[in-house]
Amino acid sequence: MQAKNSLLGKATWDHQQANFLDGQQALAEVDALAMRLESEWGVGRLRMLVPPDLRGRFDSQRMKFNLSQQRGDLADLKLQCARMQAAWRALEAAARAAGATPAPESWECALADGGTMVLVRDALDVGRVRVGKRKNVQIWSLEEVARFIDAQPDAIRGLKAVFRGAVVESVQASQSAAPEPPAGAQADFDDPIPF
């Protein structure tokens, strides 16, 4: 028994094996384009770089695309996949025409104080990272991280070479000098020697 599209009274694209495979191929092409653009421009960023009317048309097309996946036959799905690809390309073209550039490749990691570290390839990318209104974000380039590692004593730097594959789980600051006694306290070593 085939599922019927309740609105159109026809079988949906995903209920016959041949149609399913063709539909999956069409969807994969849309996904590949969307993933490429979002990895270049940042997730959700590209649609925010274009005028509101184009953003509205993109969002409308995305709704039609989503509905075709749920209720459409193969012809509907293929049509909406082609239109969705055109919509993605239109966003990118409009963003570039407006002078926007893709976001640099970056990686994020939570810091112990609740902040975020963003790691980018080089110093040029440090100023190109978009953090929006987020607070407590530190942006580091790979060059800065390398300088930080180079500043460590040889014994620490050598650990990763000796223990290949080891993962640093925690780091604690060392105390280079004895702590100062609290104000007004007499140090124990000032007691008289009993002999």
C-alpha positions in Angstrom: 0.0 0.0 0.0 1.5 3.3 -1.0 1.2 6.4 1.1 -0.9 9.1 -0.5 -0.3 12.8 -0.2 -3.4 14.0 1.6 -3.4 17.3 -0.1 -2.8 16.2 -3.7 -4.1 12.7 -3.6 -0.9 11.2 -5.2 1.8 8.9 -3.9 4.7 10.7 -2.2 8.2 10.5 -3.7 9.7 8.3 -0.9 7.3 5.3 -1.2 8.7 3.6 -4.3 12.3 2.4 -4.4 13.2 3.9 -7.8 11.6 7.3 -6.8 13.3 7.1 -3.4 16.8 6.7 -4.8 16.2 9.6 -7.4 14.8 11.8 -4.6 17.7 11.0 -2.3 20.1 12.0 -5.0 18.3 15.3 -5.6 18.3 16.0 -1.8 22.0 15.1 -1.6 22.9 17.8 -4.2 21.0 20.4 -2.2 22.6 19.3 1.0 26.1 19.4 -0.5 25.6 23.0 -1.8 24.1 24.1 1.6 27.0 22.5 3.6 29.6 24.1 1.3 28.1 27.5 1.6 27.5 27.3 5.3 31.1 26.1 5.9 32.4 29.0 3.9 30.1 31.7 5.1 29.1 30.5 8.6 26.0 28.7 9.6 23.0 31.0 9.2 25.2 33.9 8.3 24.7 34.1 4.5 20.9 34.7 4.6 21.5 37.6 7.0 23.9 39.4 4.6 21.3 39.9 1.9 18.4 42.4 1.7 15.2 41.5 3.6 13.2 40.9 0.4 15.7 38.3 -0.9 15.9 36.7 2.6 12.1 36.4 2.6 12.1 34.8 -0.8 14.8 32.4 0.3 12.8 31.5 3.4 9.7 30.9 1.3 11.6 28.6 -1.0 13.0 26.7 1.9 9.4 26.2 3.2 8.3 24.9 -0.3 11.4 22.6 -0.4 10.6 21.2 3.1 7.0 20.6 2.2 8.0 18.8 -1.0 10.1 16.4 1.1 7.1 15.6 3.3 4.2 15.6 0.8 5.4 15.9 -2.8 5.8 13.4 -5.5 9.2 12.9 -7.3 8.5 15.7 -9.8 7.6 18.1 -7.0 10.7 17.2 -5.1 13.1 17.6 -8.0 11.6 20.9 -8.9 11.9 22.3 -5.4 15.5 20.9 -5.1 16.5 22.7 -8.3 14.8 25.9 -6.9 16.5 25.5 -3.5 19.9 25.3 -5.2 19.1 28.4 -7.2 18.0 30.1 -3.9 21.3 29.3 -2.2 23.3 30.6 -5.2 21.3 33.8 -5.3 22.1 34.4 -1.6 25.8 33.9 -2.3 25.8 36.2 -5.4 23.9 38.9 -3.6 26.2 38.8 -0.5 29.3 39.0 -2.8 27.7 41.9 -4.8 27.2 43.7 -1.5 30.9 43.3 -0.7 30.6 40.6 1.9 33.3 37.9 2.2 33.0 34.4 3.5 33.8 33.9 7.2 37.2 32.4 7.9 37.5 28.7 8.9 37.4 28.5 12.7 37.1 26.1 15.5 35.5 26.8 18.9 36.2 25.4 22.4 34.6 26.2 25.8 37.0 27.7 28.3 36.9 26.9 32.1 35.6 30.3 32.9 32.5 29.9 30.7 34.0 31.8 27.8 34.8 30.6 24.3 38.1 30.3 22.5 37.9 30.6 18.7 40.9 29.3 16.8 41.7 30.5 13.3 44.5 29.8 10.8 46.4 33.1 10.8 46.5 36.6 12.1 44.5 38.0 9.1 41.6 35.8 10.1 41.5 37.0 13.7 39.8 40.3 12.6 37.4 38.5 10.3 35.7 36.2 12.8 32.2 37.2 13.5 31.2 36.6 17.1 28.0 38.7 17.1 26.9 39.8 20.6 28.5 36.9 22.4 30.6 38.0 25.4 33.9 36.5 26.7 35.1 35.3 23.4 38.9 35.0 22.8 40.1 34.7 19.2 43.5 33.1 18.7 45.4 32.4 15.6 47.5 29.2 15.1 50.6 31.4 15.1 49.7 32.8 18.5 49.2 29.3 19.9 52.6 28.3 18.5 54.2 31.3 20.2 52.6 30.4 23.5 53.8 26.8 23.2 57.3 28.0 22.2 57.4 30.1 25.4 57.0 27.0 27.6 60.1 25.3 29.1 61.6 22.5 27.0 60.4 19.8 29.5 56.8 20.8 28.9 57.1 21.2 25.2 58.9 17.9 24.9 56.0 15.9 26.6 54.0 15.7 23.4 57.0 14.5 21.5 57.8 11.8 24.0 54.2 10.7 24.7 52.8 10.8 21.1 49.0 10.7 21.2 48.8 11.9 24.8 46.0 14.5 25.5 46.5 17.3 27.9 43.5 17.1 30.3 44.4 19.8 32.8 47.1 22.4 33.5 47.9 24.0 36.8 50.1 27.0 37.4 53.2 26.2 39.4 54.4 28.3 42.3 58.0 29.4 41.7 58.5 30.8 45.3 57.2 29.9 48.7 53.9 31.7 49.5 54.1 34.7 51.7 52.7 34.2 55.3 49.5 36.1 56.0 50.0 39.6 57.5 50.7 39.5 61.2 51.5 35.8 61.3 54.9 34.7 62.7 56.7 32.2 60.4 57.4 28.8 62.0 61.1 28.9 61.2 61.5 31.9 63.5 60.9 29.6 66.6 64.0 29.2 68.9 66.0 26.0 68.4 65.5 23.9 71.6 69.2 22.8 71.9 
